[in-house]
Amino acid sequence: MSAADLPDELWARVLELGAASSALGFRDLCCLAIASRRLGRLSVHPTLWSELLSRDFPSQSTSSSSTSQPQQQLHPKSLYKTKFERHKVRMAEARRRAVFEAEARVLASRRRLAELEGSIREEGDKMKTAAQELDNLERVRRASVALNVWQPQVVRGRQKQLVQQCTVPVDSRLSDLNMELKVCKQQIATYKNSYSKEKHKLNDYEEALQRAKYHPLQDSYASGLVNEPRAKRKKLK
């Protein structure tokens, strides 16, 4: 006896057990539907699709009892297809929201990095200016000390002119500049530390964005319902 000799009742019972045990999914029934006329007729039995409907859409199937009368008269396969298409739309919208949120995090992190880079440059410019002024005041201080000892008239004239050009108290200004340099170095170190942490965050955000954008099976039934990996995608007919 071959499989073709089995009665329809036995084939129907096999399909019912497969659907009840989650061994058969909607893809399997769609494949059976195009395998032969006999299997195509058996695979559209309302009992099978009602079982898949209650299994794959449990939260929606429980509320289907309160739907309108025309919807209750729909074939379970048609109802399954309607819910399946709605689910695909919802999942596509959820993916788009996830991509938008990931892109927003990436943009915010890049703006933060640009702000930190600007702060580092600003503090660097302040430190260069303070260091240059400190170097000039150090020369003035050395020149004022050198005026107390004997020197050639030409050298003495240059140092006296350098001292006269300085209009601020040298010692107090030197102390202020040393403190300013110390504060600038601390600020730059803080900014660089924040920059390094933000850079790591940006890398994580960019990886998350790539994962959110990567959907090799966008049209498959693989998100939250039935985990049925297949080499090819099947559509309900």
Sequence and secondary structure as in RCSB ss.txt:
>XXXX:A:sequence
MSAADLPDELWARVLELGAASSALGFRDLCCLAIASRRLGRLSVHPTLWSELLSRDFPSQSTSSSSTSQPQQQLH
PKSLYKTKFERHKVRMAEARRRAVFEAEARVLASRRRLAELEGSIREEGDKMKTAAQELDNLERVRRASVALNVW
QPQVVRGRQKQLVQQCTVPVDSRLSDLNMELKVCKQQIATYKNSYSKEKHKLNDYEEALQRAKYHPLQDSYASGL
VNEPRAKRKKLK
>XXXX:A:secstr
  GGGS HHHHHHHHHHHHHTTS  HHHHHHHHTT HHHHHHTT HHHHHHHHHHH HHHHHTGGGS HHHHTS 
HHHHHHHHHHHHHHHHHHHHHHHHHHHHHHHHHHHHHHHHHHHHHHHHHHHHHHHHHHHHHHHHHHHHHHHTTS 
  HHHHHHHHHHHHH  S HHHHHHHHHHHHHHHHHHHHHHHHHHHHHHHHHHHHHHHHHHHH  TTTTSS SSS
     SS     
